[in-house]
Amino acid sequence: SGRLSFGKLLIQRDEETSVAKSYYSKLPAGICNDVVLLLEPMLATGGSVIKAVETLTEHGVPEESIVLVNVVSSKKGLDVVTGRFPALKIVSAAVDADLTAQNYISPGLGDFGDRYYGTC
């Protein structure tokens, strides 16, 4: 139909437990009929992406209509997410092999939020 809609999800990983928690979601009406681009800069453990995809599917979006677009993924995170959502399409600019003890992608690019907001 030519229209473009935007939704918002706020999902953050607890720095100590690495568990993802959903804080906010506002999705457009009729999202279940759309192809959804899920933009997430980094895919480390997969917890935040799984929470986001669960939120979208709970709102009626078919798994095969979701495309995750990100900058850097870890191999482990990709395995976790594709194991849970095999029909999910993923576009990632780079895949790094390891996670640190704190579950950051290694070598990665550091903390994306710190870099994006200039707080590092």
C-alpha positions in Angstrom: 0.0 0.0 0.0 3.0 2.3 0.1 2.6 3.3 3.7 5.4 3.1 6.3 4.7 2.7 9.9 7.0 2.8 13.0 6.7 1.0 16.3 8.8 1.1 19.4 10.0 -1.6 21.8 12.1 -0.9 24.8 13.9 -4.1 25.9 17.0 -4.0 28.0 19.3 -6.6 29.3 20.1 -6.6 33.0 23.9 -6.0 33.2 24.3 -8.4 36.1 22.0 -11.3 35.1 22.0 -10.8 31.3 18.2 -11.4 31.3 16.2 -9.3 28.9 13.2 -7.3 30.3 10.5 -5.6 28.3 9.7 -2.1 29.5 7.6 -0.6 26.8 5.9 -1.4 23.5 3.9 0.7 21.1 3.1 -1.0 17.8 1.1 0.3 14.9 -2.4 -1.0 14.2 -2.5 -3.7 11.6 1.1 -4.7 12.2 0.1 -8.3 11.8 -0.4 -7.7 8.0 3.0 -6.1 7.5 6.6 -7.2 6.9 8.4 -6.0 10.0 12.0 -4.8 10.1 13.3 -5.3 13.6 16.3 -3.0 14.1 18.8 -4.1 16.8 22.4 -2.9 16.6 23.9 -6.0 18.4 22.9 -9.6 18.9 24.9 -11.0 21.7 23.1 -13.7 23.8 19.9 -13.4 21.8 17.7 -12.6 24.9 16.6 -9.2 23.8 15.8 -10.3 20.2 13.8 -13.3 21.5 11.8 -11.0 23.7 11.2 -8.6 20.8 10.1 -11.4 18.4 7.9 -12.8 21.1 6.2 -9.4 21.5 5.7 -9.1 17.7 4.3 -12.6 17.4 2.0 -12.0 20.4 0.6 -9.1 18.3 -0.1 -11.4 15.4 3.0 -10.9 13.3 4.0 -14.2 11.6 7.5 -15.2 12.3 8.3 -15.4 8.6 7.2 -11.7 8.2 10.0 -10.5 10.6 13.4 -9.5 9.4 16.0 -8.8 12.0 18.6 -6.2 10.8 21.7 -5.6 12.9 25.3 -4.6 12.8 27.2 -7.3 14.8 26.0 -10.7 15.9 27.7 -13.4 18.0 27.7 -16.9 16.7 26.1 -18.0 20.0 23.3 -15.4 19.8 22.5 -16.4 16.2 22.3 -20.1 17.2 19.9 -19.3 20.2 17.6 -17.0 18.1 17.4 -19.3 15.0 16.9 -22.3 17.3 13.9 -20.6 18.8 12.6 -18.9 15.6 13.8 -20.9 12.6 11.6 -18.9 10.1 13.1 -15.5 11.2 15.2 -13.8 8.6 18.4 -12.2 9.8 20.6 -9.6 8.1 23.8 -8.9 10.0 26.9 -7.0 8.7 29.3 -9.1 10.8 29.4 -12.2 12.9 31.9 -12.5 15.7 32.7 -15.8 17.3 32.9 -15.2 21.0 31.2 -13.6 24.0 33.1 -12.3 27.0 32.4 -13.4 30.5 30.0 -10.4 30.7 28.2 -11.6 27.6 29.5 -8.8 25.3 30.4 -9.7 21.7 34.1 -10.3 21.2 35.9 -8.7 19.5 32.7 -6.7 18.8 32.6 -2.9 19.0 32.3 -2.3 22.7 29.0 -1.1 24.3 26.8 0.1 21.4 24.8 2.4 23.7 27.9 4.0 25.1 29.2 4.6 21.5 25.8 5.8 20.2 25.2 8.2 23.0 28.8 9.3 23.4 29.0 8.1 27.1 32.1 5.9 26.7 
